[in-house]
Amino acid sequence: MEYLEALGHTLREIRVDAGLRREDCSRALSREYLASVERGHQSISIVKLASLCECLGVTPSLVLLTVEARLAALRLEEYQATQEI
């Protein structure tokens, strides 16, 4: 799985778990743009990611950490343990 695909899957899971539709996030991103990001077809700027995360009620750092864990094929808790200094 590539980074954009993992990011898209993560963002979609968070949105769905929050009970939100793509339309509910329209103040952060257009429905079409969000769909493209969630499919891993388009990248997202850090400013737009921060705006989307505010809408989703999560921090960008949690999203990115979750993506890194997914790419490492680890649960988030396991990945965090490997990153502690």
N, C-alpha and C positions, 0 to 999 in steps of 0.2 A: 504494500500500500504506500502510495506517495504522500508527501506532506499535505498538499492541497486537498486530497481525498480524505485524509484523516481529519483535517481541520473541518471540512464540510460535514462529515459524519458526526463529529463531536458537536458542532453548532446545532445541527438538526436534532440530535438526541436531547440536548439541553432545552431547545425550543419546545419540542414535543412534550418532554417531561414537565415543562412549566405550563402546559395546556394552552400554548399560544399558536395561532395560525401565522403564516407568513405575513398576512395583511396586518396583523397586530404589531408587527415590527416595522411598519412602513415609515415611521418617523426616523428610523435609523437607516434603512435601506429599502429600495423599491422591491416589490414582490419578486420581479423577474431577476433582479441582481442577486437577491438572497437565494433564490432557487439555484442559480448558477454557481454561487459559492458553496451551497450545501451539496451540490453534485460533484464538487471538486474541479469544476471547469474554469473557474475564475478566481484570481487572488483577491485579497481584501487588504486595504491599507490599515495601518495601526489605528488611525483616527476613526475609520469606519468600524473597525473591530471593537474599539472602546465604546462607541455609540451603541452598537448592537448588544454588547455585553451589559450595558446599563439597562437596556430594554429587557434583557433576559434575566437580570438580577444576579449576575455573576461577574467576577473580575476577569479581565483579559489574561492575567497570569494563571488563573485556574484553568482556563480554556487551553492555553498553550502547554501547560504542564500535563493536562489530560491527553493532548495530542501526542506529546513526546512519549508518554506511557504507552499509548496505543501503538505507536511505531516500534517501541521496544518489546511489544507483546507482553506487557506486564500490567497488573492491576495498578491503579493510581497509587495506592498505599505502598505497594512493593517498589514502584518507581521512585517515589519520594524517599524511601529508605536508602536507595542507592545514591541519591543526590545530597544527602546530609554530609556536612563537612565536620 
